[in-house]
């Protein structure tokens, strides 16, 4: 096996693209035999209607001969053509519908405009030779032999009883003999249609297996398709980094409006803002390491109080996202911090770095 030959199942996108290019499993056998079956049921009704129309025209012709009239002749002709067309309409409509349903069942009802575009590689004789002597040619030969064998069996089963009956039908009326022959022929056609449909279904699955094999993909093709569908991973990473940077910038812009920054004291920083009208204290910024250092610098620059409380800072950093209210189990320790800061504010010494009594 060539290393460029696909080993993986085709993706849905590749199957859709192949269908647009006209490369999809299909067989004309299903549509053809479905039309034959439809015609075997509709043709007798159409023929009966045609016979009735012909009888009416014959009676009208006798009257016309007795009393010739151009208007009557034209009216008879129009009536005959109209009734004839009406009689064959169900037959034509039925065969067309059967063909369309068969095509829709194979997923090939949608036309492919790309098949109309000339491709010069179709002039290459090598693929033609491969089709003539490859597995597809072997299957076509086997299919022809199977159809011939099936039709021969159906023909034998139908005629083995008809021929002796016809030979000994000297006492049967001609109409009865004609009806017997007609019924036998219809039965043969229907059995042949059923057998042809079965072979058509088998041919469809053989075609599907061949097409799916041709559409198999390599690992590289799958990766390229995912990259084209989902975007270049490097570009996506750059966009993600840009979005994160924008989010950090918005977060840093909220630090000067915070009421307190809790630190642990160097690795983690969480900035809180408390507005009684909006509920519990809310995290407006948080970060670790370099981001934490930037939050501390901004807090110092804008005289936002910094409180060293290792367990509380770590708990807030782990439990909350930016923009979220603090959880209920942290209400009490945060309330102690805010009360501590209010006492410092009353003394005019809230800015700067503070350590809570009892905090590590």
Secondary structure, DSSP 8 states (H G I E B T S, - for coil): --TTS--B---HHHHHHHHHTT-S---HHHHHHHHHHHHHHHHHHHHHHHHHHHHHHHHHHHHHHHS--HHHHHHHHHHHHHHHHHHHHHHHHHHHHHHHHHHHHTT--S--GGGGS--GGGG-HHHHHHHHHSHHHHHHHHHHHHHHHHHHHHHHHHHHHHHHHHHT-TTS-HHHHHHHHHHHHHHHHHHHHHHHHHHHHHHHHHHHHHHHHHT-B-HHHHHHHHHHHH--HHHHHHHHHHHHHHHHHHHHHHHTT-SEEEESSSSEEEEEE--GGG-S-EEEEEEETHHHHHHHHHHHHTT--EEE-HHHHHHHHHH--TT-B--GGGHHHHHHHHHHHHHHHHHT--SSEEE-TT--
